[in-house]
């Protein structure tokens, strides 16, 4: 009878985020993930047939959790400024928790023939980023949105990039980093 491991997918997910963040995509293999998760390699392959599949699923699920947090804040009855502050805190903390695995996604050569992985990547780009953009759109001046280019998408991409750079270069200055992000974003609310 196979051994039942409680919360196995959560253990695999946590170990994967930790390992991909610390060592990068190329340096991590399924054997290392299995060891860190406390499961047999064969058990890991029962859940994920390839490292790229595991990476994408963990990446997308972590962003789904971030999206859920943002939606919970959106529904609160607080000022726009406080919402923006909280949204940026959530993004900052969750990106920091992922330890740079977002940077890895652009380095991975996913097999375009694998429809499951392609679907996950498209889902991330269109659904998750689109919903985050929508949440922030609610706070941006309509005049800014109606310009010839997509201000909110470019703003979200800028915020993601700036957060990664701040975490890398100013890790100890979390509060100052968040204050700076707020200044950037609030300039679009006028």
N, C-alpha and C positions, 0 to 999 in steps of 0.2 A: 504494500500500500504506500503510495507516495506521501512524503512528509508535507504537512500543511503548514505554510509559513504565513503568520498573521501579517497583514498590511504589506505584502510583498511588493506590490506595485509602488507604494509610497516609499519603501526602502530603496527600490531600484531607482526611482525618480530622484530622491535626495542624494544618493551616491553618485548618480550620473551628473547632476548639476555641479556637485562638489568637484568631481574629477575633471569634467570638461572645462570648468572654470579655472581650475588650478593648472592643468597640464595641456589644455588645448585638445581639439578634436583628433588631430593626427596621432598624438602620443597615447591616447586612451584606446584600449581594446576591450572586447567583451569579457575576457578573462579577468581583467582588472576591475571592471564594473561588477562582475559576479562576486569577486572576493570582497570588495568594499560593501556590497549589499548583503553579504552573508548567505548567498545562495550558490548552488552548483551552476557551472557554466551551461550545462544542458537545460537546467530549469530556466535560466535567463533566455536561452534560445527558444524555449516554449512560448515565451511572451513576445520576443522581438527577434526576427530572423536576421536582421542586419544592424550594425551599429548606426548607420544613417537613419534607419527607421526609429530606433530608440531615441537618438538625438532629437529628431524632429518632434516626436510625440512629447518628450519631456519639455522641449522648448515651447511648443504650442500650449500644453497644459499649464505651464507656469504663467504664460501670458493670459490665459483664460482666468486664472485666479486674480491676476492684476486687474483685468477688466471687471470682474465681479466687485472688487473693492471700489473701483471708480464709480460703478453704478450705484453702490450703496451710498456713497458720498453725494452723488448727484441728487438722490431722492431726499436729502436732508434739507430742512428749511433754514439755510444760512445764507449770508451775503455772497455775491459773486466772488469777491476778493478772497473770502475764507474758503470757498470751494476750490478756487484756483490753487491756493496755498496747499490745500489738502491733496488735490490731484497731483500736484508736483511732488509732494512728499511721498505719495504712494509710488509714483513712477521712479523717483530717485531711490527709495529703499528697495523696491523690487528689482530694479536694474542692478543695484549694488549686490543684492543677495545672489543674483545669477552669476556673479563674478566674471563677467565678460563673455558668457557663452553666446550672447547676441552677436558679438564680433566674429565668432566662429562660423556663423551661418553663411556669411558671404564668402568664406574660404572653402566651403565644402562643395565638391563637384558631385552633386546628386545625379544619379542615373535618371535621366529624363524619361526613360522607358518605364520606370517604376511609377505607375499611376497613383498608388497610395501615397508615396512620398511627395509627388507633385501636387496632389490634392491638399495635403497638409500644408505645404509651403504656400500655395495659393490661398488657402483658408486663412493662414496667418496674415498674409499681406492684405487681402481684401476684407475679410470679416473683422479680425481683431483690430488691425490698424484703422480700418474704417469706422468701427464703433468707438474707438478712443478718439478719433478725429471728431466724430459726432458729439461726443460728450464735451469736448473742448469748444466745438462750434457754438454751443449754447451760450458760451460766455464771451464770445468775440463779437465785436461790433459788426452789424450787417454791412456797413459801408466797407469794412476791410475785406469781408468775404466776397463781395461782388466785383472785386478788381479782376483784371484779365487773367491772373494766375491764381492758383489755389492757395491762398494765404494759410488756411488752417492746416493743410497737409504739409506745406513747407515749414510751418511753425512747429508742428509735431516732430517732423524729421530733425529740425534744428534742436529742439529740446532733447530728443533722444541722444543726439550726437554730443551736445554740450554736457549732458549728465555723464556720459561715458568718460569724456575728457576730464571733467571735474573730479570724478571718483578716482581716476588714475593719477591726476596731478595734485589734487587738493583734498585727499581722503579725510584728513583730520578737520577740515573746515565745513562740515555738513551744513550747519546753520547758515554760514555765509554763502555757501553754494545755493541753498534753497532761496535765500533772500535775493540773490542775483537772478535766479530763474524766474522768480516772481516779478522782478522789475522788467525783464524781457517780455514776459507774457502779458503783464498788465498794460504795457504800452499798446497792445492790440485791442484793448477793451474801451479805449476812448472814443 
